[in-house]
Amino acid sequence: MDIVATVINGVVVGLVGLALALAGKGRFDRLDRRIDRLEERLDARMDGFQGSLDSMRSDLTQVGLAVGARPRTRNA
């Protein structure tokens, strides 16, 4: 009689574990998709930020050349 109760308990625990795994999988899949979208948005913003830094560097270089700035000498 104890073996039957043990088998029933094992089956119930297995089914509950399977149900929780399936419920959790959907939740983690949605979370993965949200994180992927967030990474794409962040990459797009960083690309735009890098472009603005490049243009600012170019503008500052032109200003420096216009006022006659010379490169710094390096110590040997």
N, CA, C and O of each residue as an XYZ file, in Angstrom:
304
protein
N       0.806     -1.176      0.000
C       0.000      0.000      0.000
C       0.867      1.266      0.000
O       0.508      2.269     -0.617
N       1.993      1.211      0.686
C       2.884      2.364      0.716
C       3.473      2.648     -0.657
O       3.698      3.809     -0.999
N       3.723      1.630     -1.437
C       4.307      1.839     -2.766
C       3.330      2.569     -3.675
O       3.743      3.388     -4.496
N       2.033      2.280     -3.538
C       1.016      2.949     -4.356
C       0.963      4.435     -3.981
O       0.903      5.288     -4.866
N       0.985      4.746     -2.716
C       0.955      6.140     -2.268
C       2.199      6.877     -2.736
O       2.116      8.045     -3.116
N       3.333      6.225     -2.714
C       4.579      6.836     -3.172
C       4.520      7.125     -4.667
O       4.958      8.186     -5.110
N       3.983      6.193     -5.445
C       3.869      6.391     -6.897
C       2.906      7.532     -7.189
O       3.182      8.368     -8.049
N       1.784      7.577     -6.489
C       0.806      8.645     -6.701
C       1.431     10.000     -6.348
O       1.282     10.966     -7.096
N       2.120     10.069     -5.226
C       2.792     11.318     -4.846
C       3.827     11.727     -5.888
O       3.942     12.908     -6.215
N       4.570     10.776     -6.406
C       5.570     11.074     -7.427
C       4.942     11.606     -8.695
O       5.459     12.546     -9.299
N       3.820     11.010     -9.109
C       3.126     11.471    -10.318
C       2.581     12.883    -10.111
O       2.696     13.731    -10.995
N       1.984     13.135     -8.936
C       1.429     14.462     -8.654
C       2.543     15.510     -8.632
O       2.394     16.584     -9.214
N       3.636     15.210     -7.976
C       4.760     16.147     -7.921
C       5.309     16.397     -9.324
O       5.645     17.532     -9.664
N       5.402     15.357    -10.133
C       5.884     15.511    -11.505
C       4.966     16.374    -12.345
O       5.435     17.219    -13.107
N       3.649     16.170    -12.215
C       2.696     16.968    -12.994
C       2.700     18.434    -12.551
O       2.624     19.332    -13.390
N       2.786     18.677    -11.268
C       2.851     20.055    -10.779
C       4.144     20.715    -11.248
O       4.139     21.879    -11.646
N       5.230     19.988    -11.203
C       6.498     20.528    -11.688
C       6.443     20.850    -13.166
O       6.958     21.882    -13.595
N       5.825     19.979    -13.951
C       5.676     20.214    -15.388
C       4.803     21.439    -15.650
O       5.120     22.254    -16.517
N       3.705     21.573    -14.902
C       2.824     22.728    -15.073
C       3.558     24.028    -14.732
O       3.420     25.024    -15.442
N       4.327     24.017    -13.663
C       5.088     25.219    -13.291
C       6.156     25.548    -14.330
O       6.394     26.717    -14.633
N       6.791     24.526    -14.868
C       7.818     24.754    -15.888
C       7.207     25.376    -17.140
O       7.785     26.293    -17.724
N       6.054     24.887    -17.551
C       5.398     25.437    -18.747
C       4.936     26.875    -18.508
O       5.066     27.727    -19.387
N       4.395     27.139    -17.316
C       3.954     28.501    -16.996
C       5.155     29.447    -16.926
O       5.085     30.575    -17.414
N       6.232     29.001    -16.336
C       7.427     29.832    -16.214
C       8.104     30.071    -17.539
O       8.670     31.142    -17.756
N       8.060     29.092    -18.441
C       8.714     29.234    -19.739
C       8.105     30.385    -20.526
O       8.831     31.185    -21.116
N       6.791     30.475    -20.540
C       6.135     31.575    -21.251
C       6.528     32.921    -20.683
O       6.742     33.882    -21.421
N       6.619     32.982    -19.375
C       6.985     34.243    -18.722
C       8.421     34.628    -19.058
O       8.703     35.794    -19.337
N       9.324     33.660    -19.034
C      10.720     33.959    -19.352
C      10.899     34.302    -20.825
O      11.747     35.126    -21.167
N      10.112     33.683    -21.702
C      10.184     34.035    -23.120
C       9.761     35.483    -23.344
O      10.389     36.206    -24.117
N       8.695     35.904    -22.666
C       8.257     37.304    -22.789
C       9.319     38.250    -22.244
O       9.575     39.306    -22.824
N       9.929     37.872    -21.137
C      10.982     38.702    -20.553
C      12.183     38.799    -21.493
O      12.772     39.871    -21.632
N      12.549     37.703    -22.133
C      13.652     37.728    -23.103
C      13.346     38.657    -24.270
O      14.223     39.391    -24.727
N      12.107     38.631    -24.753
C      11.745     39.516    -25.863
C      11.796     40.979    -25.440
O      12.227     41.832    -26.216
N      11.357     41.278    -24.212
C      11.423     42.660    -23.731
C      12.864     43.130    -23.622
O      13.179     44.261    -23.992
N      13.732     42.277    -23.122
C      15.144     42.647    -22.981
C      15.770     42.846    -24.360
O      16.572     43.762    -24.543
N      15.419     42.007    -25.328
C      15.945     42.171    -26.686
C      15.509     43.504    -27.285
O      16.311     44.193    -27.915
N      14.237     43.873    -27.091
C      13.765     45.165    -27.616
C      14.485     46.324    -26.928
O      14.832     47.314    -27.572
N      14.706     46.200    -25.633
C      15.415     47.244    -24.897
C      16.848     47.394    -25.400
O      17.345     48.511    -25.546
N      17.512     46.267    -25.665
C      18.881     46.318    -26.191
C      18.914     46.972    -27.565
O      19.832     47.737    -27.860
N      17.922     46.683    -28.414
C      17.879     47.296    -29.745
C      17.699     48.804    -29.638
O      18.352     49.565    -30.352
N      16.803     49.238    -28.735
C      16.598     50.678    -28.562
C      17.855     51.348    -28.030
O      18.214     52.439    -28.470
N      18.520     50.702    -27.088
C      19.739     51.269    -26.512
C      20.845     51.343    -27.561
O      21.577     52.330    -27.619
N      20.970     50.305    -28.389
C      21.974     50.329    -29.459
C      21.697     51.458    -30.442
O      22.626     52.130    -30.888
N      20.426     51.673    -30.787
C      20.078     52.747    -31.716
C      20.432     54.110    -31.114
O      20.953     54.984    -31.807
N      20.147     54.283    -29.829
C      20.480     55.561    -29.190
C      21.980     55.773    -29.113
O      22.463     56.885    -29.328
N      22.720     54.719    -28.809
C      24.173     54.848    -28.721
C      24.777     55.157    -30.085
O      25.743     55.915    -30.175
N      24.216     54.574    -31.155
C      24.705     54.885    -32.497
C      24.488     56.365    -32.811
O      25.367     57.017    -33.375
N      23.321     56.891    -32.449
C      23.047     58.313    -32.662
C      23.964     59.189    -31.826
O      24.433     60.229    -32.288
N      24.218     58.766    -30.594
C      25.103     59.514    -29.709
C      26.521     59.534    -30.271
O      27.188     60.568    -30.238
N      26.984     58.395    -30.786
C      28.321     58.332    -31.362
C      28.424     59.242    -32.580
O      29.446     59.895    -32.791
N      27.357     59.280    -33.384
C      27.357     60.168    -34.549
C      27.456     61.629    -34.149
O      28.159     62.406    -34.796
N      26.752     62.009    -33.081
C      26.820     63.404    -32.650
C      28.196     63.726    -32.062
O      28.690     64.842    -32.223
N      28.818     62.754    -31.379
C      30.178     62.982    -30.871
C      31.173     63.141    -32.012
O      32.068     63.983    -31.942
N      31.024     62.344    -33.054
C      31.921     62.451    -34.207
C      31.787     63.806    -34.877
O      32.786     64.419    -35.253
N      30.552     64.275    -35.030
C      30.370     65.578    -35.675
C      30.903     66.700    -34.782
O      31.455     67.679    -35.285
N      30.742     66.567    -33.451
C      31.267     67.577    -32.539
C      32.794     67.603    -32.601
O      33.403     68.673    -32.595
N      33.406     66.426    -32.661
C      34.867     66.355    -32.750
C      35.347     67.009    -34.042
O      36.351     67.720    -34.050
N      34.623     66.764    -35.131
C      34.985     67.368    -36.403
C      34.868     68.890    -36.333
O      35.735     69.611    -36.828
N      33.780     69.373    -35.710
C      33.595     70.824    -35.575
C      34.700     71.439    -34.727
O      35.228     72.499    -35.064
N      35.052     70.779    -33.629
C      36.117     71.306    -32.772
C      37.465     71.292    -33.486
O      38.282     72.191    -33.286
N      37.699     70.295    -34.304
C      38.940     70.248    -35.077
C      39.003     71.425    -36.044
O      40.052     72.048    -36.201
N      37.883     71.727    -36.691
C      37.850     72.854    -37.622
C      38.087     74.176    -36.888
O      38.787     75.052    -37.395
N      37.509     74.319    -35.703
C      37.729     75.538    -34.923
C      39.199     75.642    -34.526
O      39.800     76.712    -34.621
N      39.769     74.531    -34.085
C      41.173     74.548    -33.696
C      42.082     74.897    -34.859
O      43.033     75.661    -34.691
N      41.808     74.356    -36.027
C      42.616     74.680    -37.206
C      42.432     76.139    -37.612
O      43.371     76.780    -38.084
N      41.226     76.659    -37.427
C      40.959     78.042    -37.815
C      41.714     79.032    -36.925
O      42.133     80.089    -37.396
N      41.890     78.703    -35.660
C      42.596     79.635    -34.780
C      44.093     79.371    -34.765
O      44.832     80.073    -34.074
N      44.546     78.395    -35.497
C      45.975     78.148    -35.631
C      46.562     77.276    -34.540
O      47.749     77.387    -34.233
N      45.768     76.425    -33.960
C      46.283     75.536    -32.907
C      47.234     74.522    -33.521
O      47.049     74.077    -34.654
N      48.253     74.167    -32.754
C      49.237     73.183    -33.223
C      49.143     71.951    -32.316
O      48.737     72.049    -31.158
N      49.524     70.795    -32.862
C      49.502     69.586    -32.029
C      50.477     69.702    -30.869
O      51.500     70.376    -30.988
N      50.179     69.067    -29.768
C      51.083     69.063    -28.602
C      52.307     68.238    -28.930
O      52.234     67.219    -29.616
N      53.437     68.707    -28.422
C      54.659     67.914    -28.596
C      54.686     66.829    -27.533
O      54.232     67.034    -26.408
N      55.222     65.679    -27.902
C      55.306     64.570    -26.958
C      56.698     64.481    -26.395
O      57.675     64.799    -27.071
N      56.789     64.043    -25.142
C      58.103     63.857    -24.517
C      58.733     62.602    -25.075
O      58.062     61.584    -25.247
N      60.021     62.673    -25.358
C      60.712     61.524    -25.926
C      61.149     60.545    -24.881
O      61.747     59.519    -25.207
